[in-house]
Amino acid sequence: MLFSLTVNVPGALAQEASPSATAKPEKKITEIKIGYLRAYAPQLALSVIDVPPRDEGVAGANVAIADNNTTGSFLGQKFSLDMTEVKPDADVVPAFQEMIAKGDRYVVADLSARQLLSIADLARDNGVLIFNAGATDDSLREEECRANIFHTIPTRSMLADGLAQYLIWKQWRRWVLIYGSHERDQLFAEALRRSATRFGGEIVGEKEFKDTGTARRTDSGVVQIQRQMPVFTQDLPEHDVLLVADESEVFGTYVPFRTWIARPVAGTAGLTPSAWHPASEQWGGTQIQNRFAKANGRRMISKDMAAWTAVRILGEAATRTQGADPQKMTDFIRSDDFSIAAFKGQKLTFRKWNQQLRQPIFLGDNRSVVSTSPQEGFLHQVSELDTLGVDEPETKCVLE
């Protein structure tokens, strides 16, 4: 027995050593970290079903990270998301500096226009590429455009143009406009006026609805609104459609079915333009909707899609450049070879004059998609998607 052990031990060691001697070297993994910087605070809405979910936008980015890693696993790439939150009115510079210090070179931003501009030049000086997935301000793509910022969320002018095209297609050309008293309400109202001029609509009357700060969601508030809204709309001139510009959620939800005369309502209430619709199932939309719902327990909304698209763009750039070099990825995104599929019926590309993502605009109510713009018959010499928003001859952007 002792003889047998003495003889067999070296053989056993040889058998254990054999696999390691022939093992392949471990595959090198390239880590690609994407920062997510958002301004968040709980928000009220006129209807409780319109209160934004806590993970709005972030949920879309996380689904895209999983999608990127599916492809990346074959290429030795691993993506991760590094999220930072600030208050909506906070100075965002310190938080952004911390992200830079941690090595974030790609940042998806869901910030106000003011906050985004406050970090734009700091990002440029540190070689950080920003994807705006939250601010619809046209000024960020025009007078205040930056070469290191791409925009995946549509502008107010794109949303307004998408709605206006449908109303013109329906031959509903006479509009009245009710707008709120806050800045963003008035910016959307201005976008609707521009669209009317652009496509042949006529705004025959306007009224401002001032925010008096009353408790609209109380029982007495709802009763008052039901009585006040018909009176408020009683003196409007004859019209086909009543447009609402109320991004601040002060009165818009209460307009449909409460007007003096029976007319369709559109804008921020009624028929609403958006970057994505929770009920969209066209162009493979069922696939992304199901994956998103399984991961997050709710339906996908516009900001989720804007964030998903931003992260997928980075995944596509890393795949096509076979690495994580920021300059190579940026050059690819700006090149003629770039496009991204986002379940919207056609490949999407960036406008070279202001780095806004071309994309269709969904028109829907709170249950279904009614239509998608650009509408049939609205033509363009380059892309029909460029009939939505600021076209190249109109732009004030000078990218540097």
Disulfide bonds with the S-S distance in Angstrom:
Cys145-Cys397 2.10
